Amino acid sequence: MLWLTQDEVIAQGFQVRGSPTPQVVDFPADLENLSAEIPVPPSFEEQGFIPGPSYQWYGRIGNRCVILEREKEELPRVGKRVVVYTSYLEQQDKSGDWTVLFDLSALPSAIFVTRPNFIMSRVVNPEDVVFRPNPSGWNAAVYNASSRSEAEELLKFLKQDRSNGDCFIGPPEPQGLWSAVQEDEGQGRVLCTYPVPSAAISFACDISSRTPSGRLIVKDNSNANAEQYLVSQGRVIERSNST
């Protein structure tokens, strides 16, 4: 792993390319010890890839350019994490987009590369998805696989770390207009809308954890899906069907 200063990034024409966007991988991390493991200071960004202020580091792993980013302030909704941005390399066309983890194993030990929260793939309409159960009562999509066999290969890799023992393969999340709705004097106030339920549930858990007396309903406002989730005190407390 070769770390680069800001001056070296400019001088070397450092660039992360994508198709159409760079690959994004989200990892849990020991943020307290991360900076001590990186020999160059970070660049502070008022608006980085992550919305809001962040710190960024730049480096190379072989022929792979890497941007490492963390929020300036930890966000309860996402926890202690870092986000990696890198290019899709030619070997991933055959081995699978998730195999970026092999290269990223060169990252500092404060980044838990064997426990990814999310691995971006170029698969648009997957039939099989690798999920990680969230302690707050919902399943987070880790990776959209190109085939069942690819999903099984990733799951086999993840199972080498006991922290991934509950990860599983399932069908993709139902698409729709999933909203977190707060009842306000008999009126439903939409706080957010996402294409998949897990994103809306995550948002609702964050909001409800900061307002313990509040309850939010996550539902599909396109009416294509009947499932609803009742969220309170930072977790899903009930799952129902509106039909």
N, C-alpha and C positions, 0 to 999 in steps of 0.2 A: 504494500500500500504506500503510494507516494502522495504526500499532502502538498498542496500548492498554496502559496501566499496570493493575496489579491494582485500584486504586481506580476507574479508569474502567470496567473490566469489570463491577464490582459496580454502579456508578451507572447504567450504560446497559442493564442487564439482558441483557448479552451471553450468547448461547446458540447452540450448534450443535445442530441438530435432524437426525433421521434417520428412515428408514422401513424397519425399526424402529430401526436404528442409524445413526450418522453415516457418511459416506463416509470411508474410510481410504486414504491414498496414502503409500507408502513410497519415499523417495528416498535415494540416496547423497549424502553431503555432506562438505564441508571443515570439520570441526568446529572446527579450530584458529582459523579466521577467522570463524566464524558469528556469534559474539557481537558482534564489532566492527562488523558490518553492521546490527545491530538496535539502535535508539536507546533502548530501554527495557530494564531488567533483567528476567531471567526470574523466574518463580515456582518455588520449589523444592517438589517433591511427594515425600513418602515412598512413596506408592503412587499413580501417575498412571494413565493409560490403559495405558501400558507397565508390565508387572509390575516392581516394584522402583523405587528412587529415580530421579527424572527432573527435568529442567528444562522448563518450559512458557512459551511466549510466546503472546500473543493479538493478533489484528489483524483488519482488514477489507480486503477487496478489492472495491470497489464495494458491492454488497448481499450479498456473501458473507462470513460469519464464518469465521475460521480459527483453529484451535489448532495450534501447532507444538510438537512434543515431541522431546526427545532423552534417551537414557540418561545418567545421571550418569557412569557408567563404561562405556567401550566394551566391547561383548560380542563375542568372536571370532566367534560363530555368525552375527551379523547385520552386523558390520563398522561402518564409520563411516556413520551414517545419521541421518535425521530422519523422523518420522512426522507427517503432516498429517491433521487431522480437520476435516471441513467438512460442510455440509448439501448434499443433493442439491437442485439448483435446477430450476425448471420447464423451462428451456431444454434441460436434459439429457435430458428425456423424448423429445425429437425428435433431438437431435444425438448422443446417446450419452453414457454415464456417463464415458467416458475423456476427453471434451472439457473436463473440469475442468482439464486441464493448461493450457489456454489462459489461464484466470484465474490459475492458480498460477505462471505465468511471471513474475508481479510479485514473487515471493518473492526473497530475497537471492541474489546470484550464487553464494554459497557452497553453495547447494542446487542440485543438478544435475537440474532439472525435466525436461529432455529425455531423462533416463536412468532412468525409474522402475523400481524393483524390483517394485512391486506397485501395482495400481490396483483398488480394490474396485468391483464392479459389482453391480447388482440382479438379474442373470441367475443363476438357480438351477441350471438344467440346460442348460448350453451345449453346442453342437455343435462350436464352434470356439473355441480358446483361443490367445492369443499367449504364447509362451514365450521365455525368455532362458536360453541354456546357461550353467551355472555352471562355472567353471574346475575345480571339484572333481569333475566327472564326472556331473552330473545336470542335468535341465532344470527351471527354476523357472517356475511359471505367473505371468505378469504381469497378464493380464486375461481374464476370461470374457466373450466377445462375444455379442451378441444375434443376430448373423447373420454369414455369411461376409464380406459386404460391409463390415460394421462392423469386423471383424478386419483386413481389408485396409486400411481407412482408417487405423486406428491404426498398423499396420505401416509404412505409407507415411510417416506422421508421424515415427515412431521412426527410420526409415532416413535421415532428414535429419542425424542425429548419427551419425558413423562408429562410435562406441562401441556402437551397436545393430546393427551389421552382421550379427551372427549370430542375431538374433531371428527367429522363424519362427512359422507358424500350424500347429497340430496339433489332434488330438482331445483331449478332456478326460482328465485323469488318472483311472485306475481307482480307484473307491471301495472301501473295505474297512476292515480293522482293521490298519493298517500299523504294525508295531512294530520298534523297534531292540532286538535281543536280544544279550546278552553271555553267552558260554559261561563258566560258573563251576563248575569241578570236575565237568564232565560234565553240568551242569544249565543250561538256558537261563534267564537272568534278564532279564525284560522291563524295559527302562529307560524306554520311552515308547510311546504308541500314538496315532496320528493317522489321520484318514479318508483321506488321500492319501499316496502314497509320498514325494513331495518333502519334505514336512515332517519325516517320520521320518528321511530320509537326511540332511537338514540337521542335525538333532539328533545323529545318529550321527557325522557328520563333525566336529562340535564336540567331542564327547566323545573321539573317537579321536585328535584332534589334541593333546589334553592328556595322553593315555596312549599314547605312540607304539608300545608293544609290544602293545597291545590290538587285537583285531579284533571287529567287530560285524556281525551279519547283519540286514538290513532285509527283512522279509517280511510277507505278509498273513496274520494269524492267523485270519481268517474263512475262509481256504482258497478264497476266490472267485477269487484271482489267483495264478498259479504263479510269477511272477517273484520273484527274490531278488537282493539287492545285498550284496556283501561290501565292508565299509568298513574302511579302515585308514589311519592317519597323516593323517587329515583329508580323505580323498578316497575315491571309489568305485574299487576296484581290480578288481572282477569283477562281471559281471552274468550270471545264469544262470536256468534254468527248472527248477523242482523236479519236473516231471513226467517 
